[in-house]
């Protein structure tokens, strides 16, 4: 069955095209630095928003039909697979990401739920073998069921912790079955509303215990990819333990998990933490923890996770600037953790949304390459920090001086004036504009 019979494979028509069902900047097979654009960007479909998100929010019911013509939950799960693979093939998307309960819902018992998940996973695997489409990463949805009201790995209930471990075990097995190179921990309810009822130390210890178990089990069944943590400061809990990249790095290092875990950075989560998207990526990159990206954007006028499709070219440019500086993606990619607006409810809006996001990142990628090839920004930064490559700066970096040596140097030199230079922020921003608007 073809679910989008009125939409063909989306072509690349170039920036002068006015066809809403064509790419203006994303040319998947265009060769750039020795490999096609699709391999640089590694776009992925998000199973939860695209295949299941019907526009329901806290103020109203759904506006889009995501039943895929099926009332029976098992048949609907398989119909989602057929529709998802049609979407990916028509949009030239090579990867998909999922929560276990997106693929197959809960049934009467964990045993039955697992068996039904296996059935759907086998169906997906057959589709993968037929099409060559790949799993970017998987994860367990340990946050929406009432049992997780106080968390999963951080729950005060040991029974909930045990159930969470069992669910994650199965999700890891499914990730391996589908060939995923990533497994994500997002602390959906791993946090607290008030410290009046919270043993923070025990909760953090338990979260680390669960992650260590997951790593040990994943490696034992042949998972060789990356484990990710996806930072988010708040929502649904008031304070989430994975607040931002810096907080997560401290957690990983404390518990000895930093060798196995990297970051899955989401743009909208960065802004909720009062950071820029680029900041979070730069912190991950400079700490050797860059992994994958949830590609979306928020709204600065709204204080929650709006998960909009990304269209801000400045954000996509500076995102891809960091990705290129990190050496590009290895196991990770650009997963569109984004949903069409509630008022954009037709099947065609799925395609319009992905085209907008994919073009925004393709343009951002090309702009980032130009920024790096242009060299003016890198040269300015090198020149600004030149004092650290000679003289007293180099002695400090090389560990050749102590506090007494530096005091002697400062006393002899006197007031610092000659080594101060302008930061020239405005000039650098104009360079970005110059490159962006001449592509």
CORNORJO-V193626 format. One line per field, one symbol per residue. burial: b if it has 9 or more other C-alpha atoms within 8 Angstrom, else e. A space follows every 10 residues. Layout:
burial->???
This chain:
burial->eeeeeeeeeb ebbeeeeeee bbbbbbbeee eeeeebbbeb bbbbbbbbbb bbbbbbeeee ebbbeeebeb eebbbbbbbb bbbbbbbbbb bbbbbbbbbb bbbbbeeeee ebbbebbbeb bebbbebbee eebbbbbbbb ebbeeeebbb bbbbbeeeeb beebbebbbb bbbbbbbbeb bbbbbebbbb bbeeeeeeee eebbebbbeb ebebbebbbe eebebbbbbb bbbbbebbbb bbbbbebbbe ebbeeebbee bbbbbbbbbb bbbebbbbeb bbbbbeeebb bbbbbbbbee eeeebbbbbb bebebbbbbb bbbbebeebe bbbbbbbbbb ebeebeeebb bbbbbbbbbb bbbbbbbbbb bbeeeebeee eeebeebbeb eebbbbeeee beeeebeeee eeeeeeeeee eeeeeeebee ebeebeeee
